Amino acid sequence: MATEPQQSNSSKFKEVALLFLRLGATAWGGPAVSVAMMHDEVVHRRKWIDDQRFLDIFGATNLIPGPNATEIATHLGLIRAGWKGFFSAGILFLIPGSIMALILAWIYVNYGGLPQVSALLYGIKPVVIAIIIQALITLGKRACSNWLLLAVGVATLALYFLGVNEMILLFAGAAIVLLTRGGRKLISKGAASLLCVPSLINLSLLRLNPFLSTIVSFSNTTLFLSSLKIGSLMFGSGYVLIAFAKSEFVTNLGWISNAQLIDAIAIGQALPGPLSKSITFIGYLLGGVPSALIATIGFFLPSFILVALLSKIVVLIRKNWWAAAFIDGVNVTALGLMAGATISIARTAVVDIFSIFLTLASFLLIFKYKVSSHWIILGGGVLGIAYKFIIG
């Protein structure tokens, strides 16, 4: 630490760029692994910040939508090397996984019909469902910490299957928890006015949703706006992407099928970096490399803007009771949406006795034996190929 003041800005920028490029290429295992690796690098090894500062940054990312791991990367880059570090950390962290997603999307489009590729995906899909269920259970234990949050989560799941718009549920869940916790304190300070805000938002979304559902022809403008909307509303785990991607690209626009969505999620799970690179995969399926880039930029743009705007004040906001109530409501609602979407897409992944066996076996390996998800995905792919060729 004694030589720290002597380190030039250019060397700090280079250090940030190389670190996050490496993390983007090696952080296999989802956002939890990415965050753990960042913590080890910047707190223990390089000592850029201390544990408390890292925890403050981690907590801050939960208050804004978007992929948390990428947002933490941009925060750390900003602290270490200013705005150059901000952009280089975020962008370079995304590049390796996005390039891999493009390559796999090209293989999928050009060779996805081959028996070998179909068999590989047949074995991977049930494994991914098991991984998502594991994430749901783990996150659910933390999110549903009392009867109110549990009730909001269950109600969200029920209303999801009744066809209520996901964005309405997200804002409504946050509002219910916020207003319930506030009680008389909110009423005495004008809670009636707060009630009007979610209501107005919900009314506008009710008008917006039928409009979106009429769009069926593909355009890069609509793709950008849809990706931007998902990135602006994706609170909580990266797996919440499943719910919003299903609503937008499968239900509202009809551009991809449930089977293609679970393939995109499987690819995202199998690659390093944030799960959100599934958006890159979907963009390529729809319009090649240009659409992949447009979808990726649209999805991650809100995160960069929000981190830039809130990097100085979000830690102070986090200390307020209403901020904690809001994010608790959003998180549990997002979890309910994630559960509903998982049940829907599981119908295209778990289709026979063998796929049921793969799902249950994967679940056992994850929970009881703590086997890495990447080894399980690899095993599922191998078993899928073997099974298809044995029975075929």
C-alpha positions as a Python dict, from the first residue, in 0.01 Angstrom:
ca = {
    (1, 'M'): (0, 0, 0),
    (2, 'A'): (298, 234, 48),
    (3, 'T'): (366, 252, -327),
    (4, 'E'): (-1, 308, -416),
    (5, 'P'): (21, 692, -463),
    (6, 'Q'): (305, 644, -713),
    (7, 'Q'): (95, 432, -948),
    (8, 'S'): (-2, 636, -1256),
    (9, 'N'): (-354, 669, -1390),
    (10, 'S'): (-256, 486, -1707),
    (11, 'S'): (-121, 189, -1511),
    (12, 'K'): (-439, 179, -1302),
    (13, 'F'): (-649, 181, -1618),
    (14, 'K'): (-442, -101, -1765),
    (15, 'E'): (-474, -297, -1442),
    (16, 'V'): (-853, -258, -1443),
    (17, 'A'): (-881, -352, -1811),
    (18, 'L'): (-671, -667, -1781),
    (19, 'L'): (-836, -781, -1459),
    (20, 'F'): (-1195, -756, -1583),
    (21, 'L'): (-1113, -901, -1923),
    (22, 'R'): (-968, -1203, -1741),
    (23, 'L'): (-1263, -1227, -1503),
    (24, 'G'): (-1504, -1211, -1797),
    (25, 'A'): (-1327, -1507, -1955),
    (26, 'T'): (-1285, -1720, -1643),
    (27, 'A'): (-1585, -1651, -1415),
    (28, 'W'): (-1766, -1977, -1490),
    (29, 'G'): (-2060, -2051, -1265),
    (30, 'G'): (-2291, -1751, -1280),
    (31, 'P'): (-2308, -1417, -1097),
    (32, 'A'): (-2231, -1560, -752),
    (33, 'V'): (-1897, -1689, -879),
    (34, 'S'): (-1825, -1361, -1058),
    (35, 'V'): (-1890, -1159, -742),
    (36, 'A'): (-1679, -1393, -530),
    (37, 'M'): (-1387, -1370, -773),
    (38, 'M'): (-1412, -989, -781),
    (39, 'H'): (-1411, -978, -401),
    (40, 'D'): (-1102, -1198, -386),
    (41, 'E'): (-918, -989, -646),
    (42, 'V'): (-997, -633, -535),
    (43, 'V'): (-1019, -682, -156),
    (44, 'H'): (-777, -962, -69),
    (45, 'R'): (-521, -968, -348),
    (46, 'R'): (-502, -607, -474),
    (47, 'K'): (-648, -426, -170),
    (48, 'W'): (-821, -157, -376),
    (49, 'I'): (-1096, -134, -114),
    (50, 'D'): (-1188, -301, 215),
    (51, 'D'): (-1463, -551, 292),
    (52, 'Q'): (-1710, -288, 410),
    (53, 'R'): (-1674, -82, 92),
    (54, 'F'): (-1726, -393, -118),
    (55, 'L'): (-2039, -484, 81),
    (56, 'D'): (-2171, -131, 31),
    (57, 'I'): (-2123, -164, -345),
    (58, 'F'): (-2285, -507, -344),
    (59, 'G'): (-2584, -373, -153),
    (60, 'A'): (-2611, -74, -383),
    (61, 'T'): (-2648, -289, -694),
    (62, 'N'): (-2957, -451, -542),
    (63, 'L'): (-3130, -115, -548),
    (64, 'I'): (-3108, -75, -924),
    (65, 'P'): (-3217, -307, -1206),
    (66, 'G'): (-2978, -496, -1428),
    (67, 'P'): (-2714, -768, -1388),
    (68, 'N'): (-2549, -721, -1049),
    (69, 'A'): (-2209, -866, -1141),
    (70, 'T'): (-2166, -623, -1431),
    (71, 'E'): (-2278, -332, -1213),
    (72, 'I'): (-2027, -425, -944),
    (73, 'A'): (-1756, -442, -1210),
    (74, 'T'): (-1834, -89, -1331),
    (75, 'H'): (-1843, 41, -971),
    (76, 'L'): (-1501, -107, -902),
    (77, 'G'): (-1358, 23, -1228),
    (78, 'L'): (-1482, 374, -1144),
    (79, 'I'): (-1326, 363, -797),
    (80, 'R'): (-992, 241, -926),
    (81, 'A'): (-941, 430, -1252),
    (82, 'G'): (-1215, 690, -1289),
    (83, 'W'): (-1449, 700, -1587),
    (84, 'K'): (-1203, 517, -1812),
    (85, 'G'): (-1201, 237, -1557),
    (86, 'F'): (-1581, 251, -1535),
    (87, 'F'): (-1631, 182, -1905),
    (88, 'S'): (-1339, -58, -1950),
    (89, 'A'): (-1437, -275, -1651),
    (90, 'G'): (-1799, -307, -1761),
    (91, 'I'): (-1734, -360, -2131),
    (92, 'L'): (-1435, -591, -2102),
    (93, 'F'): (-1614, -803, -1842),
    (94, 'L'): (-1891, -864, -2099),
    (95, 'I'): (-1684, -919, -2413),
    (96, 'P'): (-1547, -1275, -2362),
    (97, 'G'): (-1883, -1435, -2279),
    (98, 'S'): (-2061, -1237, -2551),
    (99, 'I'): (-1813, -1353, -2816),
    (100, 'M'): (-1857, -1713, -2700),
    (101, 'A'): (-2235, -1667, -2713),
    (102, 'L'): (-2209, -1540, -3072),
    (103, 'I'): (-2001, -1840, -3174),
    (104, 'L'): (-2242, -2086, -3015),
    (105, 'A'): (-2539, -1900, -3165),
    (106, 'W'): (-2382, -1936, -3511),
    (107, 'I'): (-2333, -2310, -3452),
    (108, 'Y'): (-2691, -2336, -3324),
    (109, 'V'): (-2838, -2159, -3628),
    (110, 'N'): (-2630, -2346, -3885),
    (111, 'Y'): (-2598, -2689, -3725),
    (112, 'G'): (-2872, -2699, -3461),
    (113, 'G'): (-3072, -2945, -3670),
    (114, 'L'): (-2795, -3206, -3665),
    (115, 'P'): (-2878, -3511, -3450),
    (116, 'Q'): (-2563, -3460, -3240),
    (117, 'V'): (-2651, -3100, -3153),
    (118, 'S'): (-3016, -3184, -3083),
    (119, 'A'): (-2908, -3469, -2856),
    (120, 'L'): (-2663, -3241, -2673),
    (121, 'L'): (-2935, -2982, -2604),
    (122, 'Y'): (-3180, -3257, -2508),
    (123, 'G'): (-2944, -3356, -2226),
    (124, 'I'): (-2854, -3001, -2119),
    (125, 'K'): (-3206, -2856, -2091),
    (126, 'P'): (-3325, -3069, -1795),
    (127, 'V'): (-3000, -2991, -1613),
    (128, 'V'): (-3057, -2618, -1659),
    (129, 'I'): (-3409, -2653, -1517),
    (130, 'A'): (-3260, -2821, -1207),
    (131, 'I'): (-3003, -2539, -1172),
    (132, 'I'): (-3277, -2276, -1194),
    (133, 'I'): (-3486, -2459, -932),
    (134, 'Q'): (-3182, -2467, -705),
    (135, 'A'): (-3140, -2091, -751),
    (136, 'L'): (-3510, -2039, -678),
    (137, 'I'): (-3489, -2232, -352),
    (138, 'T'): (-3169, -2061, -239),
    (139, 'L'): (-3289, -1713, -325),
    (140, 'G'): (-3637, -1789, -193),
    (141, 'K'): (-3508, -1869, 156),
    (142, 'R'): (-3347, -1527, 166),
    (143, 'A'): (-3623, -1331, -6),
    (144, 'C'): (-3926, -1480, 176),
    (145, 'S'): (-3810, -1394, 526),
    (146, 'N'): (-4160, -1324, 665),
    (147, 'W'): (-4525, -1394, 593),
    (148, 'L'): (-4578, -1071, 397),
    (149, 'L'): (-4296, -1140, 152),
    (150, 'L'): (-4403, -1504, 117),
    (151, 'A'): (-4762, -1396, 45),
    (152, 'V'): (-4647, -1146, -218),
    (153, 'G'): (-4432, -1411, -387),
    (154, 'V'): (-4713, -1670, -395),
    (155, 'A'): (-4964, -1411, -518),
    (156, 'T'): (-4724, -1308, -793),
    (157, 'L'): (-4691, -1669, -909),
    (158, 'A'): (-5069, -1713, -917),
    (159, 'L'): (-5130, -1385, -1100),
    (160, 'Y'): (-4855, -1465, -1350),
    (161, 'F'): (-5050, -1771, -1464),
    (162, 'L'): (-5366, -1560, -1482),
    (163, 'G'): (-5190, -1347, -1742),
    (164, 'V'): (-5126, -1029, -1543),
    (165, 'N'): (-4848, -816, -1694),
    (166, 'E'): (-4506, -878, -1536),
    (167, 'M'): (-4421, -511, -1499),
    (168, 'I'): (-4747, -442, -1318),
    (169, 'L'): (-4673, -727, -1078),
    (170, 'L'): (-4321, -598, -1018),
    (171, 'F'): (-4431, -246, -924),
    (172, 'A'): (-4736, -369, -733),
    (173, 'G'): (-4529, -610, -524),
    (174, 'A'): (-4283, -335, -432),
    (175, 'A'): (-4568, -97, -348),
    (176, 'I'): (-4747, -351, -125),
    (177, 'V'): (-4437, -425, 82),
    (178, 'L'): (-4339, -59, 99),
    (179, 'L'): (-4681, 60, 212),
    (180, 'T'): (-4740, -229, 452),
    (181, 'R'): (-4408, -177, 628),
    (182, 'G'): (-4452, 197, 637),
    (183, 'G'): (-4794, 178, 801),
    (184, 'R'): (-4890, 487, 994),
    (185, 'K'): (-4555, 651, 928),
    (186, 'L'): (-4631, 665, 556),
    (187, 'I'): (-4991, 769, 611),
    (188, 'S'): (-4886, 1057, 834),
    (189, 'K'): (-4640, 1174, 569),
    (190, 'G'): (-4876, 1154, 275),
    (191, 'A'): (-4885, 789, 177),
    (192, 'A'): (-5196, 855, -28),
    (193, 'S'): (-4980, 1038, -280),
    (194, 'L'): (-4741, 744, -294),
    (195, 'L'): (-5029, 512, -369),
    (196, 'C'): (-5107, 715, -679),
    (197, 'V'): (-4763, 665, -829),
    (198, 'P'): (-4773, 283, -866),
    (199, 'S'): (-5134, 313, -981),
    (200, 'L'): (-5043, 557, -1255),
    (201, 'I'): (-4750, 340, -1359),
    (202, 'N'): (-4970, 33, -1367),
    (203, 'L'): (-5235, 207, -1578),
    (204, 'S'): (-4974, 315, -1828),
    (205, 'L'): (-4835, -37, -1844),
    (206, 'L'): (-5183, -179, -1898),
    (207, 'R'): (-5213, 46, -2201),
    (208, 'L'): (-4863, -37, -2321),
    (209, 'N'): (-4890, -415, -2304),
    (210, 'P'): (-5170, -460, -2563),
    (211, 'F'): (-4976, -234, -2799),
    (212, 'L'): (-4663, -446, -2769),
    (213, 'S'): (-4857, -768, -2816),
    (214, 'T'): (-4971, -650, -3161),
    (215, 'I'): (-4614, -627, -3291),
    (216, 'V'): (-4525, -950, -3469),
    (217, 'S'): (-4284, -849, -3747),
    (218, 'F'): (-3919, -833, -3649),
    (219, 'S'): (-3729, -504, -3642),
    (220, 'N'): (-3404, -403, -3477),
    (221, 'T'): (-3572, -94, -3332),
    (222, 'T'): (-3827, -306, -3148),
    (223, 'L'): (-3553, -548, -3044),
    (224, 'F'): (-3352, -261, -2896),
    (225, 'L'): (-3653, -119, -2710),
    (226, 'S'): (-3754, -462, -2579),
    (227, 'S'): (-3400, -534, -2457),
    (228, 'L'): (-3385, -188, -2302),
    (229, 'K'): (-3711, -251, -2119),
    (230, 'I'): (-3590, -586, -1984),
    (231, 'G'): (-3262, -432, -1868),
    (232, 'S'): (-3453, -150, -1698),
    (233, 'L'): (-3679, -384, -1500),
    (234, 'M'): (-3462, -686, -1418),
    (235, 'F'): (-3424, -658, -1042),
    (236, 'G'): (-3282, -944, -837),
    (237, 'S'): (-3110, -1254, -973),
    (238, 'G'): (-2998, -1287, -1334),
    (239, 'Y'): (-3242, -1575, -1360),
    (240, 'V'): (-3526, -1322, -1351),
    (241, 'L'): (-3426, -1260, -1712),
    (242, 'I'): (-3616, -1581, -1793),
    (243, 'A'): (-3950, -1428, -1694),
    (244, 'F'): (-3906, -1103, -1883),
    (245, 'A'): (-3751, -1263, -2192),
    (246, 'K'): (-4039, -1510, -2207),
    (247, 'S'): (-4297, -1233, -2173),
    (248, 'E'): (-4133, -1011, -2433),
    (249, 'F'): (-3989, -1241, -2699),
    (250, 'V'): (-4215, -1547, -2668),
    (251, 'T'): (-4555, -1415, -2556),
    (252, 'N'): (-4580, -1053, -2668),
    (253, 'L'): (-4378, -1058, -2989),
    (254, 'G'): (-4380, -1426, -3080),
    (255, 'W'): (-4029, -1405, -3221),
    (256, 'I'): (-3891, -1718, -3052),
    (257, 'S'): (-4036, -2033, -2900),
    (258, 'N'): (-4014, -2167, -2545),
    (259, 'A'): (-3767, -2425, -2673),
    (260, 'Q'): (-3542, -2157, -2819),
    (261, 'L'): (-3562, -1958, -2496),
    (262, 'I'): (-3450, -2250, -2282),
    (263, 'D'): (-3168, -2312, -2534),
    (264, 'A'): (-3060, -1949, -2493),
    (265, 'I'): (-3069, -1981, -2113),
    (266, 'A'): (-2871, -2305, -2133),
    (267, 'I'): (-2603, -2135, -2342),
    (268, 'G'): (-2592, -1841, -2101),
    (269, 'Q'): (-2555, -2076, -1806),
    (270, 'A'): (-2277, -2272, -1973),
    (271, 'L'): (-2057, -1969, -2050),
    (272, 'P'): (-1849, -1744, -1821),
    (273, 'G'): (-1975, -1406, -1705),
    (274, 'P'): (-2334, -1292, -1648),
    (275, 'L'): (-2629, -1510, -1751),
    (276, 'S'): (-2756, -1204, -1938),
    (277, 'K'): (-2547, -1295, -2242),
    (278, 'S'): (-2846, -1512, -2331),
    (279, 'I'): (-2982, -1184, -2474),
    (280, 'T'): (-2686, -1180, -2714),
    (281, 'F'): (-2775, -1533, -2820),
    (282, 'I'): (-3142, -1439, -2876),
    (283, 'G'): (-3040, -1132, -3077),
    (284, 'Y'): (-2827, -1346, -3306),
    (285, 'L'): (-3113, -1592, -3361),
    (286, 'L'): (-3335, -1305, -3471),
    (287, 'G'): (-3105, -1106, -3695),
    (288, 'G'): (-2743, -1220, -3691),
    (289, 'V'): (-2448, -1027, -3552),
    (290, 'P'): (-2601, -676, -3589),
    (291, 'S'): (-2911, -776, -3391),
    (292, 'A'): (-2697, -953, -3131),
    (293, 'L'): (-2503, -630, -3074),
    (294, 'I'): (-2823, -421, -3065),
    (295, 'A'): (-2987, -653, -2812),
    (296, 'T'): (-2675, -658, -2594),
    (297, 'I'): (-2634, -280, -2595),
    (298, 'G'): (-3004, -225, -2525),
    (299, 'F'): (-3000, -466, -2232),
    (300, 'F'): (-2686, -337, -2060),
    (301, 'L'): (-2732, 36, -2131),
    (302, 'P'): (-2962, 98, -1827),
    (303, 'S'): (-2706, -59, -1593),
    (304, 'F'): (-2426, 169, -1713),
    (305, 'I'): (-2645, 479, -1689),
    (306, 'L'): (-2781, 394, -1343),
    (307, 'V'): (-2442, 305, -1196),
    (308, 'A'): (-2301, 631, -1333),
    (309, 'L'): (-2588, 834, -1185),
    (310, 'L'): (-2611, 661, -848),
    (311, 'S'): (-2251, 568, -771),
    (312, 'K'): (-2213, 861, -530),
    (313, 'I'): (-2549, 853, -352),
    (314, 'V'): (-2687, 499, -368),
    (315, 'V'): (-2505, 386, -52),
    (316, 'L'): (-2681, 662, 143),
    (317, 'I'): (-3018, 563, -6),
    (318, 'R'): (-2959, 203, 98),
    (319, 'K'): (-2964, 306, 463),
    (320, 'N'): (-3326, 423, 449),
    (321, 'W'): (-3603, 186, 558),
    (322, 'W'): (-3813, 260, 251),
    (323, 'A'): (-3527, 159, 20),
    (324, 'A'): (-3495, -176, 196),
    (325, 'A'): (-3872, -229, 180),
    (326, 'F'): (-3884, -141, -187),
    (327, 'I'): (-3604, -378, -285),
    (328, 'D'): (-3747, -660, -69),
    (329, 'G'): (-4079, -624, -250),
    (330, 'V'): (-3915, -614, -592),
    (331, 'N'): (-3694, -914, -517),
    (332, 'V'): (-3973, -1142, -395),
    (333, 'T'): (-4199, -1041, -684),
    (334, 'A'): (-3919, -1106, -932),
    (335, 'L'): (-3874, -1448, -774),
    (336, 'G'): (-4243, -1526, -825),
    (337, 'L'): (-4212, -1425, -1191),
    (338, 'M'): (-3903, -1637, -1226),
    (339, 'A'): (-4085, -1940, -1080),
    (340, 'G'): (-4377, -1895, -1318),
    (341, 'A'): (-4155, -1865, -1624),
    (342, 'T'): (-3952, -2169, -1515),
    (343, 'I'): (-4264, -2383, -1486),
    (344, 'S'): (-4372, -2271, -1834),
    (345, 'I'): (-4044, -2341, -2012),
    (346, 'A'): (-3985, -2666, -1820),
    (347, 'R'): (-4261, -2818, -2032),
    (348, 'T'): (-4030, -2800, -2334),
    (349, 'A'): (-3726, -2933, -2146),
    (350, 'V'): (-3864, -3215, -1930),
    (351, 'V'): (-4053, -3419, -2186),
    (352, 'D'): (-4000, -3788, -2104),
    (353, 'I'): (-3879, -4034, -1842),
    (354, 'F'): (-3510, -3984, -1920),
    (355, 'S'): (-3529, -3605, -1901),
    (356, 'I'): (-3715, -3637, -1568),
    (357, 'F'): (-3433, -3860, -1447),
    (358, 'L'): (-3172, -3604, -1559),
    (359, 'T'): (-3355, -3324, -1377),
    (360, 'L'): (-3383, -3518, -1050),
    (361, 'A'): (-3025, -3649, -1069),
    (362, 'S'): (-2893, -3297, -1138),
    (363, 'F'): (-3093, -3159, -848),
    (364, 'L'): (-2945, -3423, -615),
    (365, 'L'): (-2588, -3356, -733),
    (366, 'I'): (-2630, -2981, -683),
    (367, 'F'): (-2793, -2989, -341),
    (368, 'K'): (-2642, -3291, -170),
    (369, 'Y'): (-2299, -3319, -328),
    (370, 'K'): (-2243, -2952, -425),
    (371, 'V'): (-2116, -3044, -770),
    (372, 'S'): (-2032, -2746, -991),
    (373, 'S'): (-2307, -2658, -1237),
    (374, 'H'): (-2063, -2667, -1527),
    (375, 'W'): (-1969, -3030, -1463),
    (376, 'I'): (-2337, -3118, -1440),
    (377, 'I'): (-2414, -2937, -1767),
    (378, 'L'): (-2126, -3122, -1935),
    (379, 'G'): (-2251, -3453, -1796),
    (380, 'G'): (-2606, -3380, -1908),
    (381, 'G'): (-2489, -3309, -2262),
    (382, 'V'): (-2285, -3631, -2277),
    (383, 'L'): (-2571, -3840, -2138),
    (384, 'G'): (-2814, -3676, -2381),
    (385, 'I'): (-2601, -3772, -2677),
    (386, 'A'): (-2547, -4125, -2547),
    (387, 'Y'): (-2918, -4180, -2479),
    (388, 'K'): (-3032, -4047, -2815),
    (389, 'F'): (-2787, -4260, -3007),
    (390, 'I'): (-2860, -4572, -2803),
    (391, 'I'): (-3236, -4550, -2856),
    (392, 'G'): (-3201, -4407, -3207),
}
